[in-house]
Amino acid sequence: MCEKVFRPLAHPLVLLFGRLRVPPPAVVVVAGAAGVAAAVELGRGSLIAAALLVQLKTLLDNADGQLARLTGRISAFGRYLDSEVDLLVNAALFAALAWTTTQPALALAGFLALTSVLSLNFNAERLSRAAGAEPEAETRGTAVLGRIYAVVYAPQDRLAEALVARRPALTNPLAVSLLANLGMSTQLAAFGLLTAVGHPLAFAWVALAEIAVIALALLPRRAPNGQEEIA
């Protein structure tokens, strides 16, 4: 979804933003505002508006990175901001689901499952490249966002590192490619589709199914001699 749909659609916006000298972090903020607005509309029961705003958020989310690379303005500040805004939007969407349904526990479980899938998606790819999880702080503002990242994301990164240490196959090209298709663009496209057809809470089940399938795939397999196979 990211490579074939949203990035090509975002490219004209990237060229426009580049000409207007829009800073990439500003695009991140607007994307976050669209996502939070989607949560508000979801809470109000305006499902079509919520679905469209979620796709707008994804479109802008695919524009900020392209804009940063095009203009040579890649920064740790933007990287931190993007990650933390994504988490804020996801939390807002699931909070809206909890508010508008009689199943807040399911909404919470869906949020935790989606967060886990996205964390594994990110960490499997970066560990396959032996890359670090956190960029170096450049400014005071970056340091503040870095501290937030350390509280929210660093425990997820360490858990993923421990999981990969036990299951190195997670970083092979096939596994990384499969997990890449469970990234934010695909997830929010599914969320928007289910919301548009009137079943937004079904996405919580989708997220839970994803994490269940991944967990089953990671279970140790038994060799014919009864000993555990090394993944």
C-alpha positions as CSV (number, residue, x, y, z in Angstrom):
1,M,0.0,0.0,0.0
2,C,2.8,2.4,0.9
3,E,5.0,1.7,-2.2
4,K,2.2,1.2,-4.8
5,V,-0.5,3.6,-3.6
6,F,0.3,6.2,-1.0
7,R,3.9,7.2,-2.0
8,P,3.0,7.8,-5.7
9,L,-0.1,9.8,-4.6
10,A,1.9,11.8,-2.2
11,H,4.6,12.7,-4.7
12,P,2.8,15.8,-6.2
13,L,2.3,17.1,-2.7
14,V,6.0,16.6,-2.0
15,L,7.0,18.6,-5.1
16,L,4.5,21.4,-4.0
17,F,5.8,21.4,-0.4
18,G,9.3,21.5,-1.7
19,R,8.7,24.6,-3.8
20,L,6.9,26.3,-1.0
21,R,9.8,25.4,1.4
22,V,7.4,23.7,3.8
23,P,9.6,22.1,6.6
24,P,9.0,18.3,6.9
25,P,8.1,18.5,10.6
26,A,5.2,20.8,9.7
27,V,3.8,18.1,7.4
28,V,4.1,15.6,10.3
29,V,2.1,17.9,12.5
30,V,-0.6,18.4,9.9
31,A,-0.8,14.6,9.3
32,G,-1.2,14.2,13.0
33,A,-3.9,16.8,13.1
34,A,-5.8,14.9,10.3
35,G,-5.5,11.7,12.3
36,V,-6.8,13.3,15.5
37,A,-9.6,14.9,13.5
38,A,-10.5,11.4,12.2
39,A,-10.7,10.2,15.8
40,V,-13.0,13.1,16.7
41,E,-15.3,12.3,13.7
42,L,-15.3,8.7,14.6
43,G,-16.3,9.6,18.1
44,R,-19.2,11.7,16.7
45,G,-20.3,8.8,14.5
46,S,-19.3,10.4,11.2
47,L,-17.7,7.3,9.8
48,I,-17.2,8.4,6.2
49,A,-15.5,11.6,7.3
50,A,-13.3,9.6,9.7
51,A,-12.3,7.1,7.0
52,L,-11.4,9.9,4.6
53,L,-9.4,11.8,7.3
54,V,-7.5,8.6,8.1
55,Q,-6.4,8.3,4.5
56,L,-5.4,12.0,4.4
57,K,-3.2,11.3,7.4
58,T,-1.6,8.4,5.6
59,L,-1.1,10.4,2.5
60,L,0.7,13.2,4.4
61,D,2.6,10.6,6.4
62,N,4.0,9.3,3.1
63,A,4.9,12.9,2.1
64,D,7.0,14.0,5.0
65,G,9.8,11.5,4.5
66,Q,10.0,12.0,0.8
67,L,10.1,15.8,1.4
68,A,12.9,15.4,3.9
69,R,15.0,13.4,1.5
70,L,14.2,15.7,-1.5
71,T,15.2,18.8,0.4
72,G,18.1,17.3,2.3
73,R,16.3,18.1,5.6
74,I,16.4,14.6,7.2
75,S,16.7,15.1,11.0
76,A,16.5,13.2,14.3
77,F,13.8,15.7,15.3
78,G,11.6,14.8,12.4
79,R,12.2,11.1,13.0
80,Y,11.2,11.3,16.6
81,L,8.2,13.5,15.9
82,D,6.9,11.2,13.2
83,S,7.0,8.1,15.5
84,E,5.4,9.9,18.4
85,V,2.7,11.5,16.3
86,D,1.8,8.1,14.8
87,L,1.4,6.6,18.3
88,L,-0.7,9.6,19.4
89,V,-3.0,9.1,16.4
90,N,-3.4,5.4,16.9
91,A,-4.2,6.0,20.6
92,A,-6.8,8.6,19.6
93,L,-8.4,6.3,17.1
94,F,-8.7,3.4,19.5
95,A,-9.9,5.8,22.3
96,A,-12.7,6.9,19.9
97,L,-13.6,3.3,19.3
98,A,-13.7,2.7,23.1
99,W,-15.9,5.8,23.5
100,T,-18.4,4.9,20.8
101,T,-18.8,1.1,21.5
102,T,-19.7,-1.1,24.3
103,Q,-16.4,-2.9,24.1
104,P,-13.6,-0.7,25.4
105,A,-11.6,-3.7,26.4
106,L,-11.5,-5.0,22.8
107,A,-10.5,-1.5,21.6
108,L,-7.6,-1.5,24.2
109,A,-6.5,-5.0,23.1
110,G,-6.6,-3.9,19.5
111,F,-4.5,-0.9,20.2
112,L,-1.9,-3.0,22.1
113,A,-1.9,-5.6,19.3
114,L,-1.4,-2.9,16.6
115,T,1.4,-1.3,18.5
116,S,3.1,-4.6,18.9
117,V,2.8,-5.4,15.2
118,L,4.1,-2.0,14.1
119,S,7.0,-2.3,16.6
120,L,8.0,-5.7,15.3
121,N,7.7,-4.3,11.7
122,F,10.1,-1.5,12.5
123,N,12.6,-3.4,14.5
124,A,12.8,-6.5,12.2
125,E,13.7,-4.2,9.3
126,R,16.3,-2.1,11.2
127,L,17.9,-5.1,12.9
128,S,18.3,-6.7,9.5
129,R,20.4,-3.7,8.7
130,A,22.2,-3.7,12.1
131,A,20.9,-0.1,12.5
132,G,20.3,1.6,15.8
133,A,16.8,2.4,17.1
134,E,17.4,6.0,18.0
135,P,19.1,8.8,16.1
136,E,21.5,11.1,17.8
137,A,20.0,14.2,19.4
138,E,20.8,17.4,17.4
139,T,19.0,20.1,19.4
140,R,17.4,20.7,22.7
141,G,14.0,20.0,21.1
142,T,15.3,16.8,19.7
143,A,16.5,15.8,23.2
144,V,13.0,16.3,24.6
145,L,11.4,14.1,22.0
146,G,14.2,11.6,22.5
147,R,13.3,11.3,26.2
148,I,9.7,10.7,25.2
149,Y,10.8,8.1,22.8
150,A,12.9,6.4,25.5
151,V,9.9,6.1,27.7
152,V,7.4,5.0,25.0
153,Y,9.4,3.1,22.4
154,A,12.7,2.0,23.9
155,P,11.0,-0.8,25.9
156,Q,9.4,-2.0,22.7
157,D,12.7,-1.9,20.9
158,R,14.4,-3.9,23.6
159,L,11.6,-6.5,23.6
160,A,11.9,-6.8,19.8
161,E,15.7,-7.2,20.1
162,A,15.3,-10.0,22.6
163,L,12.7,-11.7,20.4
164,V,15.0,-11.5,17.3
165,A,17.9,-12.9,19.4
166,R,15.7,-16.0,20.0
167,R,14.3,-16.1,16.5
168,P,16.9,-14.8,14.1
169,A,14.7,-15.8,11.2
170,L,12.7,-12.6,11.8
171,T,15.4,-10.6,10.1
172,N,15.7,-12.7,7.0
173,P,14.6,-11.0,3.8
174,L,11.3,-12.9,3.5
175,A,10.2,-12.2,7.0
176,V,11.1,-8.5,6.8
177,S,9.2,-8.3,3.5
178,L,6.1,-9.9,4.9
179,L,6.2,-7.7,8.0
180,A,6.7,-4.6,5.8
181,N,3.2,-5.3,4.4
182,L,1.8,-4.9,7.9
183,G,3.1,-1.3,8.2
184,M,1.2,1.9,9.1
185,S,0.0,2.6,5.5
186,T,-1.6,-0.8,5.1
187,Q,-3.0,-0.8,8.7
188,L,-4.7,2.6,8.3
189,A,-6.0,1.7,4.8
190,A,-7.7,-1.3,6.4
191,F,-9.0,0.8,9.3
192,G,-10.4,3.4,6.9
193,L,-12.1,0.7,4.8
194,L,-13.7,-1.0,7.8
195,T,-14.8,2.4,9.1
196,A,-16.3,3.4,5.8
197,V,-18.5,0.3,5.7
198,G,-19.7,0.8,9.2
199,H,-17.6,-1.6,11.2
200,P,-14.6,0.2,12.7
201,L,-14.3,-2.0,15.7
202,A,-13.6,-4.9,13.4
203,F,-10.2,-3.5,12.9
204,A,-9.4,-4.4,16.6
205,W,-10.0,-8.0,15.6
206,V,-7.8,-7.6,12.5
207,A,-5.0,-6.3,14.7
208,L,-5.5,-9.2,17.2
209,A,-5.5,-11.7,14.4
210,E,-2.2,-10.3,13.0
211,I,-0.4,-10.6,16.4
212,A,-1.9,-14.1,16.9
213,V,-0.6,-15.3,13.5
214,I,2.9,-13.8,14.2
215,A,3.0,-15.4,17.6
216,L,2.0,-18.8,16.1
217,A,4.7,-18.4,13.5
218,L,7.3,-17.7,16.2
219,L,6.4,-20.8,18.3
220,P,9.3,-23.2,18.5
221,R,8.9,-26.2,16.2
222,R,9.8,-29.7,17.3
223,A,12.3,-31.7,15.3
224,P,11.5,-35.3,14.5
225,N,13.8,-36.4,17.4
226,G,11.6,-34.3,19.8
227,Q,14.1,-31.5,20.3
228,E,13.3,-27.9,19.6
229,E,14.5,-26.6,16.2
230,I,16.5,-23.4,16.1
231,A,14.7,-20.8,14.0
